Amino acid sequence: MRVFRQIIVVGVGAAITFSNAAQSASAQTPAQPQDSSALSNQLELGQNVRSTSNTAAESASEAEQSIALNPPTSESQQQGGAKIASTRTQPEQASKPQQAAPASPSTLSQGGSTPLRGLEPKDAQQPSPNPPNNIPVPSSPVPILRGTPNESFPPLPPRGLLNTNPPASLEPNPNPLLFPTNPEDVRIEQTESITLQQAIDLARRNSQVLQIAGQQVEQSRAALREQQAALYPDLNFQMDASRSMTAGGELGVRRLQRQLNSRANGTGQPAPQAGTNFGSNSLNSTLQLSYDIDLFGRRRANIRAAEEQVRLRELDVERQAEELRFDTAEAYYNLQNADGQVAIRQASVRNAQQSLRDAEALERAGVGTRFAVLQAQANLANEVQQLSVARRDQRVAQRRLAEILNISQSTNLTAADPVEQAGSWRLSLEESIVQAFRNRPELEQQLVQRDISKQQRRSIQAGRLPQLSVGGSYNVLGQDPDDPDPFAARGWADGYSIRASLTWSIFDGGAANARVRQRDADITIAESRFDQLRNQVRREVEQAYFGLESSFENIETSEAGVLQSREALRLARLRFQAGVGTQTDVIQAETDLTRAERNRLSAIVTYNLGLSSLQRAVSNLPTNNLSDAP
C-alpha cells in the first residue's frame, strides 16, 4: 500500500511538472534557446523595462535552472506594465565598462572627474563561483557611463525647447480659461506613451509656472526701461485753442446801457445803444523742455537696482526650470515604479493561481489536503487585492504626470522608457559640493538681493542731498477778437522762459534715515540667508550623494535576492509536487520572490531618483546659460 501511494505521488508530481514545462515553453519566444546551458531568467512585466545591472558571468557549459511564467494578459498590457529582465555577460564582457562620452565644461570644469565610490566598474574582480546549488550570485553591476552628470538632460536649444517631437495630441487647449462643464470634456479618450525627454520637453512648453516666471522677467525689464528713461530730458508740447465771451463784459455793457437810459429819460429823447460784448478767439502753443541733473547718483542707483531686479527674475526662471525638470523626472520615475508594481503583482497572481492549481490537483489525486487548497485560495485573494491597489497607484501616478505636463484633458500617459539605471555620477563628493556652490541660483539670488538693497540705500541717501533741475519753455500766442476796433489787441506773438530749480530736503522728520536702516537690515538678511542656503546646499548634495551610493549597492543586493528567490520558489514547488513539502513553503517562497522583485524595482527607481536629485542639488541648466532658459 505504501508503494502504491508513493507511485501515485510521483505520477502526479511528474504530470504537474510536465504541464508547467509545456506552459513555460509556450510562453517563450522562438528566438530564445531552450538549452539549459544558455537560459536566462526573465520576469514578464509588460513594456520593455529591464535592469542594466549585469550579473556574474558563468561558463557556457554550466547548467542553469530557470522558471518561466505565463505572459501577461491583455488587461495588464493596457495598464502600461513594464518588463524587467536580468541580463548576463561573459567574464571578459563584465570587466570592460562602456566608454563614457566627453564631459561638458559646465560640469567637469575642475579638470578631471572622480567616479563615485562604489559606482565604478570593478575590473579586477573575478567572477564569483556559484554555490553548490548552482544559484548564480551576481557581481557588482557595471553602471552605464553615458556622459556627464547632466547626460539625461541635453543642452537646451534657443527658446528653451528640447525638440523631442512629442505627440501633437498632448497639446493642451490654447485657452487658459477653459472650464469643462460636461463629462465628455474630461473623459479619457486615448493613451500616449512618452519618454522622459518628451515629458521634460512638454513640461517646459506647457508649464504655467515657467510662463508666469517669463512674464515676470519681461515685467522687470520694462521697469528697468522706465528707470533708464530718466537719463533723457522730458519734452512736452501743449496747445490751447479757445473762444471766450466774458460775463463781466456783458455786465459792463448792461451797466452802460442803464446809464444811457437814465440820461435819456431826463431829455425826453431815445437812449442810444451802449455797444456789444465782443468775444475773443485765441490759440496758445507751448513747448517745454525739462531735465533733472543727477548731482549725487540717485538716478544711477535706481537704474542699477532695476538691473539687479532683472537678474533676480532671470535666476528665478533658472531655478524654477530646474525644479520643473526634477518634478517631471520624479513623476516619471514614480509612474515607472507604479507600472512595475502592477506587473509584479500580476506575476504574483499568476504564481498564486499556479499554486492553487497544484493544490487542487494533489487534492483530486488523494495526496493533498483541503487545508492546502484553502491556503492557496486565501493567498490568491490577497494577491488579487494587492494587484487592485497597485493599479490604483498606477492611475494616480499617470494623472500626476499629466498634471505636471499640463496636457490635454482627454489624454492619459504611460512610460515608454525601460526601467534601467539612468546613468552614472562622475564627480567626487568634494567636486560635487564645489560645483553646487558655483551653479545653484539660490545662492546668487541672495547676493543679487543684497546688491538691490545697497542700490536702494544709495538712492535714498542721494535723495537727501540737493536736487537740481533745469528747464525752458517757448510760447506762441495768437488772438483774434470780435471787436472791430483797429486798436484792439489782435495778432500773433511769441515768448520764452528759462528756469533752474534747486530743492534740498533739510528736515523730513527722520523718514530718510528710517528707510536707510530698513535697507541695511535687508542687506544683513540677504547675507544671513546666503550663509543658511550654503549650508543647505551642501547638505542636499551630501544627502543625494550618499543616497545614490546606497541605491547602487541595493541594486546589486536585490539582483542576488531575485535570483535566489526564484530558485527557492522552484525548489519549493518541486518539493510540494513530490509530496515532501507543504503549501506554506510554496506561499512563503512566492511572497519572498514578490518582495525581491519589488526590492529590485525599488532599488533601480530609487537610484534614478537619487541621480536626478543629485543633478538638481549640484547643477541647474546643463549649459549654465540663462539665454537658453525657456
C-alpha positions as CSV (number, residue, x, y, z in Angstrom):
1,M,0.0,0.0,0.0
2,R,2.8,2.4,0.8
3,V,4.5,1.6,-2.5
4,F,1.2,2.3,-4.4
5,R,0.8,5.6,-2.6
6,Q,4.3,6.6,-3.5
7,I,3.7,5.7,-7.1
8,I,0.6,8.0,-7.2
9,V,2.6,10.9,-5.6
10,V,5.4,10.5,-8.2
11,G,3.0,10.3,-11.0
12,V,1.0,13.4,-10.0
13,G,4.2,15.4,-9.5
14,A,5.5,14.3,-12.9
15,A,2.2,15.3,-14.6
16,I,2.3,18.8,-12.9
17,T,5.9,19.2,-13.8
18,F,5.3,18.3,-17.5
19,S,2.3,20.7,-17.5
20,N,4.3,23.6,-16.2
21,A,7.1,22.9,-18.6
22,A,4.6,23.0,-21.5
23,Q,3.2,26.3,-20.3
24,S,6.7,27.7,-20.0
25,A,7.7,26.5,-23.5
26,S,4.6,28.2,-25.0
27,A,5.4,31.5,-23.2
28,Q,9.0,31.7,-24.5
29,T,9.8,33.3,-27.9
30,P,11.1,31.2,-30.7
31,A,14.4,33.2,-30.7
32,Q,15.3,32.0,-27.2
33,P,17.2,28.8,-27.0
34,Q,15.8,26.0,-24.9
35,D,19.2,24.6,-24.0
36,S,19.6,24.6,-20.2
37,S,23.2,25.9,-20.6
38,A,22.1,29.2,-22.1
39,L,18.8,30.0,-20.4
40,S,18.3,33.4,-18.7
41,N,15.7,34.2,-16.1
42,Q,13.1,36.6,-17.1
43,L,10.0,38.0,-15.5
44,E,7.5,39.4,-17.9
45,L,6.2,42.7,-16.7
46,G,4.7,44.4,-19.7
47,Q,6.7,47.0,-21.8
48,N,10.5,46.9,-22.2
49,V,11.6,47.6,-18.6
50,R,14.9,46.0,-17.7
51,S,17.7,46.2,-15.2
52,T,21.1,47.2,-16.6
53,S,22.9,45.7,-13.7
54,N,24.9,42.7,-15.1
55,T,25.0,39.5,-13.1
56,A,28.1,37.4,-12.6
57,A,29.4,35.7,-15.7
58,E,29.3,31.9,-15.9
59,S,30.8,29.4,-18.2
60,A,28.8,28.3,-21.2
61,S,28.9,24.7,-20.1
62,E,27.4,25.4,-16.6
63,A,23.8,24.3,-16.3
64,E,21.3,26.9,-15.1
65,Q,17.8,26.4,-13.8
66,S,15.0,28.8,-14.9
67,I,11.4,29.4,-14.2
68,A,9.2,30.8,-17.0
69,L,5.9,32.4,-16.2
70,N,2.9,32.9,-18.3
71,P,2.8,36.0,-20.5
72,P,0.8,38.9,-19.1
73,T,-2.8,39.2,-20.1
74,S,-4.2,41.9,-22.4
75,E,-5.5,43.7,-19.4
76,S,-2.1,44.0,-17.9
77,Q,-0.7,45.4,-21.2
78,Q,-3.4,48.0,-21.2
79,Q,-2.3,49.0,-17.7
80,G,1.1,50.0,-19.1
81,G,3.1,47.5,-17.3
82,A,6.9,47.2,-17.5
83,K,9.3,44.4,-18.2
84,I,12.3,43.8,-16.1
85,A,14.9,41.4,-17.5
86,S,18.1,40.3,-15.8
87,T,20.9,40.1,-18.3
88,R,24.1,38.2,-18.2
89,T,27.6,38.8,-19.6
90,Q,30.6,36.7,-20.1
91,P,33.7,37.3,-17.9
92,E,35.5,39.3,-20.5
93,Q,32.5,41.5,-21.1
94,A,31.8,42.1,-17.4
95,S,35.3,43.5,-17.0
96,K,35.0,46.1,-19.8
97,P,32.9,49.1,-18.8
98,Q,31.4,51.1,-21.6
99,Q,33.3,54.1,-22.8
100,A,32.0,57.4,-21.5
101,A,31.3,60.4,-23.6
102,P,33.4,63.5,-23.1
103,A,32.3,65.5,-20.2
104,S,31.0,69.0,-20.7
105,P,32.9,72.0,-19.3
106,S,29.9,73.1,-17.3
107,T,30.1,70.0,-15.0
108,L,33.7,69.0,-15.2
109,S,35.3,72.4,-15.1
110,Q,37.8,71.3,-12.5
111,G,39.8,69.4,-15.0
112,G,39.0,65.8,-14.0
113,S,36.5,63.5,-12.6
114,T,36.5,61.0,-9.8
115,P,33.9,58.2,-10.0
116,L,31.5,57.9,-7.2
117,R,32.8,55.4,-4.6
118,G,31.2,52.1,-5.3
119,L,29.9,53.1,-8.7
120,E,33.0,52.5,-10.7
121,P,33.3,49.2,-12.7
122,K,35.1,46.5,-10.8
123,D,37.5,45.5,-13.5
124,A,39.8,43.5,-11.2
125,Q,37.1,41.5,-9.6
126,Q,36.9,37.9,-10.8
127,P,33.5,36.2,-11.3
128,S,32.4,34.6,-8.1
129,P,31.9,30.9,-8.2
130,N,28.5,29.5,-7.9
131,P,27.4,27.9,-4.6
132,P,26.7,24.2,-4.6
133,N,23.0,24.6,-5.5
134,N,24.1,26.4,-8.8
135,I,22.3,29.6,-7.8
136,P,24.1,32.4,-9.7
137,V,25.4,35.1,-7.5
138,P,25.7,38.4,-9.4
139,S,28.8,40.6,-9.1
140,S,28.8,44.3,-8.7
141,P,26.7,45.8,-11.5
142,V,28.5,47.8,-14.2
143,P,26.9,51.3,-14.5
144,I,26.3,52.7,-17.9
145,L,28.6,55.6,-18.4
146,R,27.0,57.7,-21.0
147,G,28.4,61.1,-20.4
148,T,28.3,64.0,-17.9
149,P,26.1,64.1,-14.8
150,N,23.6,66.0,-17.0
151,E,23.6,63.5,-19.7
152,S,19.9,62.7,-19.5
153,F,19.1,66.4,-19.9
154,P,20.9,67.7,-23.0
155,P,21.6,71.4,-23.5
156,L,18.6,73.4,-24.5
157,P,18.4,75.0,-27.9
158,P,17.2,78.6,-28.3
159,R,13.7,79.2,-26.8
160,G,14.3,76.5,-24.3
161,L,12.7,73.6,-26.2
162,L,14.2,70.1,-26.5
163,N,12.6,69.4,-29.9
164,T,11.8,65.8,-29.0
165,N,8.7,65.9,-31.2
166,P,6.1,64.8,-28.6
167,P,2.7,63.6,-29.9
168,A,0.6,66.5,-31.1
169,S,-2.4,65.0,-29.3
170,L,-0.9,66.0,-26.0
171,E,-1.0,69.7,-26.7
172,P,-3.4,71.4,-24.2
173,N,-6.2,73.7,-25.1
174,P,-4.8,77.2,-26.0
175,N,-7.5,78.9,-24.0
176,P,-6.1,79.1,-20.4
177,L,-9.6,80.0,-19.1
178,L,-11.2,76.8,-20.4
179,F,-13.7,75.4,-17.9
180,P,-15.1,72.0,-18.7
181,T,-18.8,71.7,-17.9
182,N,-19.6,68.3,-19.5
183,P,-18.4,64.8,-18.5
184,E,-17.3,64.3,-22.2
185,D,-14.9,67.2,-21.8
186,V,-12.8,65.3,-19.3
187,R,-13.3,61.7,-20.4
188,I,-10.0,59.9,-21.2
189,E,-10.2,59.0,-24.9
190,Q,-6.6,58.0,-25.7
191,T,-3.4,56.9,-24.0
192,E,0.0,58.1,-25.2
193,S,3.4,56.5,-24.4
194,I,6.2,59.1,-24.0
195,T,9.8,59.1,-23.0
196,L,11.4,61.0,-20.2
197,Q,12.9,63.5,-22.6
198,Q,9.5,64.1,-24.2
199,A,8.0,64.6,-20.8
200,I,10.6,67.2,-19.9
201,D,10.0,68.9,-23.2
202,L,6.3,69.0,-22.7
203,A,6.7,70.4,-19.2
204,R,8.9,73.2,-20.4
205,R,6.4,74.0,-23.2
206,N,3.2,73.9,-21.2
207,S,4.2,74.8,-17.6
208,Q,2.2,77.7,-16.2
209,V,4.9,78.2,-13.6
210,L,7.5,78.9,-16.3
211,Q,5.1,81.1,-18.2
212,I,4.4,83.2,-15.2
213,A,8.2,83.4,-14.4
214,G,8.8,84.5,-18.0
215,Q,6.2,87.3,-17.8
216,Q,7.8,88.5,-14.5
217,V,11.1,88.8,-16.3
218,E,9.5,90.9,-19.0
219,Q,7.9,93.0,-16.3
220,S,11.2,93.6,-14.7
221,R,12.8,94.6,-18.0
222,A,10.0,97.1,-18.6
223,A,10.6,98.5,-15.1
224,L,14.3,98.8,-16.0
225,R,13.5,100.7,-19.2
226,E,11.3,103.0,-17.1
227,Q,14.2,103.9,-14.9
228,Q,16.6,104.3,-17.9
229,A,14.2,106.9,-19.3
230,A,15.3,109.3,-16.6
231,L,18.7,109.6,-18.5
232,Y,16.9,111.7,-21.1
233,P,15.2,115.1,-20.8
234,D,11.4,115.5,-20.9
235,L,10.0,117.4,-23.9
236,N,6.3,118.4,-23.6
237,F,4.2,120.3,-26.1
238,Q,0.9,121.9,-25.2
239,M,-1.7,123.7,-27.4
240,D,-4.8,125.5,-26.2
241,A,-7.5,126.9,-28.5
242,S,-10.3,128.9,-27.0
243,R,-13.1,131.4,-27.7
244,S,-14.3,133.4,-24.8
245,M,-17.1,135.9,-24.1
246,T,-16.8,137.1,-20.6
247,A,-19.7,137.6,-18.2
248,G,-18.0,140.7,-16.8
249,G,-18.0,142.3,-20.2
250,E,-21.7,141.6,-20.6
251,L,-22.5,143.1,-17.2
252,G,-20.5,146.2,-18.1
253,V,-22.5,146.7,-21.3
254,R,-25.7,146.4,-19.4
255,R,-24.5,148.9,-16.8
256,L,-23.6,151.4,-19.5
257,Q,-27.0,150.9,-21.2
258,R,-28.8,151.7,-17.9
259,Q,-26.8,154.9,-17.6
260,L,-27.7,155.9,-21.1
261,N,-31.3,155.1,-20.5
262,S,-31.3,157.2,-17.3
263,R,-29.8,160.2,-19.1
264,A,-32.3,159.9,-22.0
265,N,-35.3,159.9,-19.7
266,G,-34.3,163.5,-18.5
267,T,-34.1,164.9,-22.0
268,G,-37.1,163.0,-23.5
269,Q,-35.1,161.6,-26.3
270,P,-34.4,157.9,-27.1
271,A,-31.4,156.4,-25.4
272,P,-28.5,155.3,-27.6
273,Q,-27.2,151.8,-27.7
274,A,-24.3,151.1,-25.2
275,G,-22.5,148.7,-27.5
276,T,-21.8,144.9,-27.8
277,N,-20.0,142.4,-25.6
278,F,-17.4,141.1,-28.2
279,G,-15.9,137.6,-27.9
280,S,-12.3,136.8,-28.3
281,N,-10.5,133.9,-30.1
282,S,-7.1,132.7,-29.0
283,L,-4.6,130.0,-29.8
284,N,-1.7,129.4,-27.3
285,S,1.1,126.8,-28.0
286,T,3.8,126.0,-25.5
287,L,6.9,123.8,-26.0
288,Q,8.6,122.9,-22.7
289,L,11.9,121.1,-22.0
290,S,13.0,119.9,-18.6
291,Y,15.9,117.8,-17.2
292,D,16.9,116.7,-13.8
293,I,20.7,116.9,-13.2
294,D,21.8,113.9,-11.1
295,L,24.3,115.5,-8.9
296,F,24.8,112.7,-6.4
297,G,24.0,109.5,-8.3
298,R,20.3,108.9,-7.3
299,R,19.2,108.2,-10.8
300,R,22.1,105.8,-11.4
301,A,21.3,103.9,-8.2
302,N,17.7,103.4,-9.3
303,I,18.9,102.1,-12.7
304,R,21.3,99.7,-11.0
305,A,18.6,98.4,-8.7
306,A,16.3,97.8,-11.6
307,E,19.1,95.9,-13.5
308,E,19.7,93.7,-10.4
309,Q,15.9,93.0,-10.2
310,V,16.0,91.7,-13.8
311,R,18.9,89.5,-12.9
312,L,17.0,88.2,-9.9
313,R,14.0,87.3,-12.0
314,E,16.2,85.5,-14.5
315,L,17.8,83.5,-11.8
316,D,14.3,82.6,-10.6
317,V,13.4,81.3,-14.1
318,E,16.5,79.1,-13.9
319,R,15.6,77.8,-10.5
320,Q,12.0,77.1,-11.5
321,A,13.1,75.4,-14.7
322,E,15.3,73.0,-12.9
323,E,12.6,72.4,-10.2
324,L,10.2,71.6,-13.0
325,R,12.7,69.2,-14.6
326,F,13.2,67.5,-11.3
327,D,9.5,67.3,-10.6
328,T,8.9,65.9,-14.1
329,A,11.6,63.2,-13.7
330,E,10.3,62.3,-10.2
331,A,6.8,61.9,-11.5
332,Y,8.0,59.9,-14.5
333,Y,10.1,57.5,-12.3
334,N,7.2,57.1,-9.9
335,L,5.0,56.1,-12.9
336,Q,7.6,53.6,-13.9
337,N,7.6,52.3,-10.4
338,A,3.8,52.0,-10.4
339,D,3.9,50.2,-13.8
340,G,6.5,47.8,-12.4
341,Q,4.5,47.2,-9.2
342,V,1.4,46.3,-11.3
343,A,3.4,43.9,-13.4
344,I,5.0,42.3,-10.3
345,R,1.6,41.9,-8.7
346,Q,0.3,40.3,-11.9
347,A,3.1,37.8,-11.8
348,S,2.3,37.2,-8.2
349,V,-1.3,36.5,-9.1
350,R,-0.2,34.0,-11.7
351,N,2.1,32.3,-9.2
352,A,-0.8,32.1,-6.8
353,Q,-3.0,30.6,-9.5
354,Q,-0.4,28.0,-10.3
355,S,-0.1,27.1,-6.6
356,L,-3.9,26.8,-6.4
357,R,-3.9,24.5,-9.4
358,D,-1.2,22.4,-7.9
359,A,-3.0,22.1,-4.6
360,E,-6.3,21.2,-6.3
361,A,-4.5,18.6,-8.4
362,L,-3.0,16.9,-5.3
363,E,-6.3,17.0,-3.6
364,R,-8.0,15.3,-6.5
365,A,-5.3,12.7,-6.5
366,G,-5.9,12.0,-2.9
367,V,-2.5,13.0,-1.7
368,G,-3.3,16.6,-0.8
369,T,-5.5,18.2,1.8
370,R,-8.3,20.7,1.8
371,F,-6.4,22.9,4.1
372,A,-3.7,23.4,1.4
373,V,-6.3,24.4,-1.1
374,L,-7.8,26.9,1.3
375,Q,-4.4,28.3,1.9
376,A,-3.8,28.7,-1.8
377,Q,-7.2,30.3,-2.3
378,A,-6.6,32.8,0.5
379,N,-3.2,33.6,-0.9
380,L,-4.7,34.2,-4.3
381,A,-7.3,36.5,-2.9
382,N,-4.6,38.6,-1.1
383,E,-2.6,38.9,-4.3
384,V,-5.6,40.0,-6.3
385,Q,-6.3,42.6,-3.7
386,Q,-2.7,43.9,-3.8
387,L,-3.0,44.0,-7.6
388,S,-6.0,46.2,-7.3
389,V,-4.1,48.6,-5.0
390,A,-1.2,48.6,-7.4
391,R,-3.5,49.5,-10.3
392,R,-4.9,52.4,-8.2
393,D,-1.4,53.7,-7.6
394,Q,-0.7,53.4,-11.3
395,R,-3.7,55.5,-12.3
396,V,-2.8,58.1,-9.7
397,A,0.8,58.3,-11.0
398,Q,-0.4,58.7,-14.5
399,R,-2.7,61.6,-13.6
400,R,0.1,63.2,-11.5
401,L,2.4,63.3,-14.5
402,A,-0.4,64.6,-16.7
403,E,-0.9,67.4,-14.2
404,I,2.7,68.5,-14.3
405,L,2.9,68.4,-18.1
406,N,-0.4,70.3,-18.4
407,I,-1.5,68.1,-21.4
408,S,-4.9,67.7,-23.0
409,Q,-7.8,66.8,-20.6
410,S,-8.8,63.8,-22.7
411,T,-5.3,62.1,-22.8
412,N,-3.6,59.7,-20.5
413,L,0.1,58.9,-20.3
414,T,2.3,55.8,-19.9
415,A,6.0,55.5,-19.6
416,A,7.9,54.4,-22.7
417,D,11.4,54.3,-21.3
418,P,12.6,51.0,-19.8
419,V,13.3,50.8,-16.1
420,E,17.1,50.9,-16.0
421,Q,19.9,52.9,-14.5
422,A,19.7,56.4,-16.0
423,G,23.5,57.0,-15.9
424,S,26.4,57.4,-13.5
425,W,27.9,60.2,-11.5
426,R,31.5,61.0,-12.3
427,L,32.4,63.7,-9.7
428,S,33.7,63.1,-6.2
429,L,31.7,64.4,-3.2
430,E,34.0,67.4,-2.8
431,E,33.8,68.3,-6.5
432,S,30.1,68.0,-6.4
433,I,29.8,70.4,-3.4
434,V,32.0,73.0,-5.2
435,Q,30.0,72.7,-8.4
436,A,26.8,73.2,-6.4
437,F,28.2,76.4,-4.8
438,R,29.1,77.6,-8.3
439,N,25.9,76.7,-10.1
440,R,22.9,77.0,-7.7
441,P,21.0,80.2,-8.5
442,E,19.5,80.3,-5.0
443,L,22.9,81.4,-3.7
444,E,23.4,84.0,-6.4
445,Q,19.9,85.3,-5.8
446,Q,20.8,86.3,-2.2
447,L,23.9,88.2,-3.5
448,V,21.7,89.9,-6.1
449,Q,19.1,90.8,-3.4
450,R,21.9,92.3,-1.3
451,D,23.1,94.4,-4.3
452,I,19.5,95.6,-4.8
453,S,19.3,96.7,-1.2
454,K,22.6,98.5,-1.5
455,Q,21.5,100.5,-4.6
456,Q,18.2,101.4,-2.9
457,R,20.1,102.6,0.1
458,R,22.3,104.7,-2.1
459,S,19.2,106.2,-3.9
460,I,17.7,107.2,-0.5
461,Q,20.9,108.8,0.7
462,A,21.2,110.8,-2.5
463,G,17.6,112.0,-2.2
464,R,18.5,113.8,1.0
465,L,21.0,116.0,-0.9
466,P,20.2,119.0,-3.1
467,Q,18.4,118.2,-6.3
468,L,18.8,120.5,-9.3
469,S,16.5,120.6,-12.3
470,V,16.6,123.0,-15.3
471,G,14.0,123.7,-17.9
472,G,12.9,126.1,-20.6
473,S,9.7,126.8,-22.5
474,Y,8.8,128.5,-25.7
475,N,5.3,130.0,-26.1
476,V,3.3,131.2,-29.2
477,L,0.0,133.1,-28.7
478,G,-2.5,134.2,-31.3
479,Q,-5.6,136.4,-30.6
480,D,-8.5,137.4,-32.9
481,P,-11.2,139.4,-31.0
482,D,-14.6,140.1,-32.5
483,D,-14.2,143.8,-31.7
484,P,-13.8,145.8,-35.0
485,D,-11.8,148.5,-33.2
486,P,-8.5,148.8,-35.1
487,F,-6.7,149.4,-31.8
488,A,-7.9,146.2,-30.1
489,A,-5.2,143.6,-29.2
490,R,-5.0,141.1,-32.0
491,G,-2.4,139.1,-34.0
492,W,0.5,136.6,-33.1
493,A,3.3,136.9,-30.6
494,D,5.9,134.5,-29.1
495,G,7.9,134.3,-25.9
496,Y,10.2,132.1,-23.9
497,S,11.3,131.3,-20.3
498,I,14.3,129.6,-18.7
499,R,14.3,128.3,-15.2
500,A,16.6,126.5,-12.8
501,S,15.2,124.9,-9.6
502,L,17.2,123.7,-6.6
503,T,15.4,121.6,-4.0
504,W,17.0,120.5,-0.7
505,S,15.2,118.4,1.9
506,I,16.7,119.8,5.0
507,F,14.4,118.1,7.5
508,D,11.9,115.3,6.9
509,G,11.3,114.1,10.5
510,G,13.8,111.2,10.1
511,A,11.9,109.4,7.3
512,A,15.0,109.1,5.1
513,N,17.1,107.7,8.0
514,A,14.4,105.1,8.7
515,R,14.4,104.0,5.1
516,V,18.2,103.7,5.1
517,R,18.1,101.5,8.2
518,Q,15.5,99.3,6.5
519,R,17.8,98.7,3.6
520,D,20.7,98.0,6.0
521,A,18.5,95.3,7.6
522,D,17.7,93.9,4.1
523,I,21.5,93.6,3.4
524,T,22.1,91.8,6.6
525,I,19.2,89.4,6.0
526,A,20.4,88.6,2.5
527,E,23.9,87.8,3.8
528,S,22.4,85.6,6.6
529,R,20.3,83.7,4.1
530,F,23.3,83.2,1.9
531,D,25.1,81.6,4.8
532,Q,22.0,79.5,5.5
533,L,21.5,78.4,1.9
534,R,25.2,77.5,1.5
535,N,24.9,75.0,4.4
536,Q,21.6,73.8,3.0
537,V,23.1,73.2,-0.5
538,R,25.9,71.2,0.9
539,R,23.6,69.1,3.0
540,E,21.4,68.5,-0.1
541,V,24.4,67.4,-2.2
542,E,25.7,65.1,0.5
543,Q,22.3,63.6,1.1
544,A,21.8,63.0,-2.6
545,Y,25.3,61.6,-3.0
546,F,25.1,59.2,-0.1
547,G,21.6,58.1,-1.2
548,L,22.9,57.4,-4.7
549,E,25.7,55.3,-3.4
550,S,23.4,53.3,-1.2
551,S,20.9,52.8,-4.0
552,F,23.6,51.5,-6.3
553,E,24.6,48.9,-3.6
554,N,21.0,48.0,-3.2
555,I,20.7,47.2,-6.9
556,E,23.5,44.6,-6.5
557,T,21.9,43.1,-3.5
558,S,18.4,43.0,-4.9
559,E,19.7,41.2,-8.1
560,A,21.1,38.4,-6.0
561,G,17.9,38.3,-4.0
562,V,15.7,37.9,-7.1
563,L,17.8,35.0,-8.4
564,Q,17.9,33.2,-5.1
565,S,14.1,33.7,-4.5
566,R,13.3,32.3,-8.0
567,E,15.4,29.2,-7.2
568,A,13.8,28.9,-3.8
569,L,10.3,29.0,-5.4
570,R,11.3,26.4,-8.0
571,L,12.6,24.0,-5.3
572,A,9.5,24.7,-3.1
573,R,7.2,23.7,-5.9
574,L,9.1,20.6,-6.7
575,R,9.1,19.5,-3.1
576,F,5.3,20.2,-2.8
577,Q,4.6,18.4,-6.0
578,A,6.6,15.4,-4.8
579,G,4.7,15.4,-1.5
580,V,7.7,16.2,0.7
581,G,6.9,19.9,1.0
582,T,4.0,22.0,2.2
583,Q,1.8,24.6,0.7
584,T,3.0,27.0,3.3
585,D,6.5,26.7,1.9
586,V,5.3,27.5,-1.6
587,I,3.3,30.5,-0.5
588,Q,6.3,31.8,1.5
589,A,8.6,31.3,-1.5
590,E,6.1,33.2,-3.7
591,T,6.0,36.0,-1.1
592,D,9.7,36.2,-1.0
593,L,10.0,36.3,-4.8
594,T,7.4,39.2,-4.9
595,R,9.3,41.0,-2.3
596,A,12.6,40.5,-4.1
597,E,11.2,41.7,-7.4
598,R,9.8,44.8,-5.7
599,N,13.1,45.4,-3.9
600,R,14.9,45.3,-7.2
601,L,12.4,47.6,-8.9
602,S,12.5,50.0,-6.0
603,A,16.3,50.0,-6.0
604,I,16.5,50.9,-9.7
605,V,13.8,53.6,-9.4
606,T,15.4,54.9,-6.2
607,Y,18.8,55.1,-7.9
608,N,17.3,57.1,-10.8
609,L,15.5,59.4,-8.4
610,G,18.8,59.8,-6.4
611,L,20.7,60.6,-9.6
612,S,18.1,63.2,-10.5
613,S,18.2,64.7,-7.0
614,L,22.0,64.9,-7.2
615,Q,21.8,66.7,-10.5
616,R,19.3,69.1,-9.1
617,A,21.5,69.7,-6.0
618,V,24.6,70.3,-8.0
619,S,23.7,71.9,-11.3
620,N,20.8,73.7,-12.9
621,L,20.6,74.2,-16.6
622,P,23.1,72.0,-18.4
623,T,24.9,74.9,-20.1
624,N,24.6,77.3,-17.1
625,N,23.5,79.9,-19.6
626,L,20.4,81.9,-18.9
627,S,19.9,82.7,-22.6
628,D,18.8,79.1,-23.0
629,A,16.2,79.4,-20.3
630,P,12.6,79.0,-21.6
